[in-house]
């Protein structure tokens, strides 16, 4: 439970939270995005989840394909 509390604490203070490849129905871990009430929420998942409507962005596709493209896009933005 100590690790879970650390995850909750980190979520409460983060600026961006990536939710990757989950149905988001396994509790207590499913509470992590809810705890990130101030963060920009990005869901990476082939299918929408129960939380998709509350995400800021839903990137549809397998994480192994989407995440490398996301990293490249961020690198490009930082370079400009």
C-alpha positions as CSV (number, residue, x, y, z in Angstrom):
1,X,0.0,0.0,0.0
2,X,3.0,2.3,0.5
3,X,3.7,2.3,-3.3
4,X,0.0,2.9,-4.1
5,X,0.0,5.9,-1.7
6,X,3.1,7.3,-3.4
7,X,1.3,6.9,-6.8
8,X,-1.7,8.8,-5.5
9,X,0.6,11.6,-4.1
10,X,2.4,11.8,-7.4
11,X,-0.9,12.0,-9.3
12,X,-2.2,14.8,-7.1
13,X,0.8,17.0,-8.0
14,X,1.6,16.0,-11.6
15,X,1.2,18.3,-14.6
16,X,0.6,15.5,-17.1
17,X,-0.6,12.0,-16.6
18,X,-0.3,9.2,-19.2
19,X,-2.8,6.4,-18.8
20,X,-1.5,3.6,-21.0
21,X,-3.1,0.4,-22.1
22,X,-5.6,-0.2,-19.3
23,X,-9.3,-0.8,-19.0
24,X,-9.1,1.3,-15.9
25,X,-11.5,-0.9,-13.9
26,X,-9.0,-2.5,-11.5
27,X,-9.2,-0.8,-8.2
28,X,-7.5,0.8,-6.3
29,X,-5.1,1.6,-9.1
30,X,-8.1,2.9,-11.2
31,X,-8.3,5.9,-8.8
32,X,-4.9,7.3,-9.9
33,X,-6.3,9.3,-12.9
34,X,-9.1,10.6,-10.6
35,X,-6.5,11.8,-8.1
36,X,-4.7,13.7,-10.9
37,X,-7.4,16.4,-10.9
38,X,-5.0,19.2,-11.9
39,X,-3.2,17.3,-14.6
40,X,-3.6,17.2,-18.4
41,X,-4.8,13.6,-18.9
42,X,-3.6,11.6,-21.9
43,X,-5.1,8.1,-22.5
44,X,-3.3,5.7,-24.8
45,X,-5.4,2.7,-25.6
46,X,-6.7,0.9,-28.7
47,X,-10.3,1.2,-27.4
48,X,-12.0,3.9,-25.4
49,X,-12.3,3.1,-21.7
50,X,-14.8,4.2,-19.0
51,X,-12.6,7.3,-18.4
52,X,-12.1,8.3,-22.0
53,X,-14.8,11.0,-21.8
54,X,-12.9,12.7,-18.9
55,X,-9.5,12.6,-20.6
56,X,-8.1,15.7,-22.2
57,X,-6.8,13.5,-25.1
58,X,-7.4,9.9,-26.2
59,X,-4.7,8.5,-28.5
60,X,-6.2,5.4,-30.1
61,X,-3.9,2.6,-30.9
62,X,-1.4,0.1,-29.4
63,X,1.0,1.8,-27.0
64,X,4.0,0.3,-28.8
65,X,3.0,2.3,-31.8
66,X,1.5,5.4,-30.2
67,X,4.1,6.2,-27.6
68,X,7.1,6.4,-29.9
69,X,5.2,8.8,-32.1
70,X,4.2,10.9,-29.1
71,X,7.8,11.0,-27.9
72,X,8.9,12.1,-31.4
73,X,6.2,14.8,-31.5
74,X,7.3,16.2,-28.1
75,X,11.0,16.2,-29.2
76,X,10.0,18.1,-32.3
77,X,8.1,20.7,-30.3
78,X,11.0,21.1,-27.9
79,X,13.4,21.7,-30.8
80,X,11.3,24.5,-32.3
